[in-house]
Amino acid sequence: MPKGHSLRLTTAAAAELGRQAAVAGTPGLMHLDLVEGGCEQWTIRLRPGHLAGVPIARADGVTLHAPHDQAALLTGLSLDYRGDLSGGGFLVRSGEGVRTCACGAAFSPLAGRGRATR
């Protein structure tokens, strides 16, 4: 993982992020933020552009930004993308100290891991 980046992007995730950014007219720039609630404590939300925050991942020409106060929650996680004929979606792959939901888009830090403040 590049120095200063907290989230790892798989090749499939980087390709899909790059495609979505290009379609939205913001080539190479995407934004991830965490929304409270869902099947675990945090659910990921991805949007095109650099809305605010710090770069948390870079791969294959796309930079993913997130709010500074949420970057610590993403440390050690991987973002993957899976697609098939019926559609696709981004999946959070857990690191140590994190529980992910079966849907793949939500996670909760286990006891002792940092919490974001909003």
C-alpha positions in Angstrom: 0.0 0.0 0.0 1.5 3.4 -0.9 2.7 5.5 2.0 -0.1 7.6 3.5 -2.9 5.5 2.0 -5.1 3.5 4.3 -7.3 1.5 1.9 -6.2 -1.1 -0.7 -8.0 -1.2 -4.1 -8.1 -4.4 -6.0 -7.6 -4.3 -9.8 -11.3 -4.8 -10.3 -12.3 -2.0 -7.9 -9.8 0.4 -9.5 -11.1 -0.4 -13.0 -14.8 0.2 -11.9 -14.0 3.3 -10.0 -12.1 4.6 -13.0 -15.0 3.8 -15.3 -17.5 5.5 -13.0 -15.3 8.6 -12.6 -14.9 8.9 -16.4 -18.7 8.5 -17.1 -19.4 11.3 -14.5 -16.8 13.6 -16.1 -14.3 13.5 -13.2 -11.6 11.2 -14.7 -9.5 9.6 -12.0 -11.3 11.1 -9.0 -13.7 9.3 -6.7 -14.9 9.9 -3.2 -15.8 7.4 -0.5 -17.6 8.2 2.7 -19.0 6.1 5.5 -22.7 6.4 6.4 -23.9 5.1 9.8 -26.4 2.3 9.8 -27.3 -0.6 7.7 -26.5 -4.2 8.5 -23.3 -3.2 10.3 -22.2 0.1 11.9 -20.8 1.7 8.7 -21.9 1.4 5.1 -19.7 2.7 2.2 -21.0 5.3 -0.2 -19.1 6.0 -3.4 -19.5 9.2 -5.5 -17.6 10.6 -8.4 -15.2 13.6 -7.9 -13.1 14.9 -5.1 -15.8 16.2 -2.7 -13.5 16.8 0.3 -11.0 15.0 2.4 -7.7 13.2 1.9 -6.5 10.6 -0.6 -6.9 7.1 1.0 -6.1 4.9 -2.0 -4.6 5.2 -5.5 -4.4 2.5 -8.2 -4.4 2.4 -12.0 -4.9 6.1 -12.4 -7.8 6.6 -10.0 -7.5 8.4 -6.6 -10.1 7.7 -3.9 -10.7 10.4 -1.3 -12.4 10.2 2.0 -13.2 12.5 4.9 -10.1 12.9 7.1 -12.0 11.8 10.2 -13.0 8.5 8.6 -9.6 7.5 7.1 -8.6 5.6 10.3 -11.7 3.4 10.1 -10.6 2.3 6.6 -7.0 1.4 7.5 -6.2 -2.2 6.6 -9.4 -2.8 4.6 -9.6 -3.6 0.9 -12.2 -2.5 -1.6 -13.1 -5.0 -4.3 -15.6 -5.1 -7.1 -17.6 -8.1 -8.3 -19.8 -8.0 -11.4 -21.8 -10.6 -13.3 -24.6 -10.6 -15.8 -27.1 -9.4 -13.3 -25.1 -6.4 -12.1 -22.3 -5.8 -9.7 -21.2 -4.0 -6.6 -18.3 -2.9 -4.4 -17.3 -5.1 -1.5 -15.3 -4.3 1.7 -12.8 -7.1 2.4 -12.0 -7.1 6.1 -8.8 -6.6 7.8 -7.9 -7.6 11.4 -10.3 -6.2 13.9 -13.2 -5.7 11.5 -16.5 -7.6 11.0 -18.1 -7.3 7.5 -21.7 -7.9 6.6 -22.8 -10.6 4.1 -23.8 -7.8 1.7 -20.1 -6.8 1.5 -20.8 -3.0 1.6 -21.0 -2.6 5.4 -18.6 -3.3 8.3 -18.1 -2.7 12.0 -14.8 -2.2 13.8 -14.5 -4.6 16.7 -13.7 -3.5 20.3 -10.6 -1.5 20.6 -10.5 -0.2 17.0 -10.9 3.6 16.4 -14.2 5.3 15.8 -14.9 8.2 13.5 -16.4 11.3 14.8 -18.7 13.5 12.8 
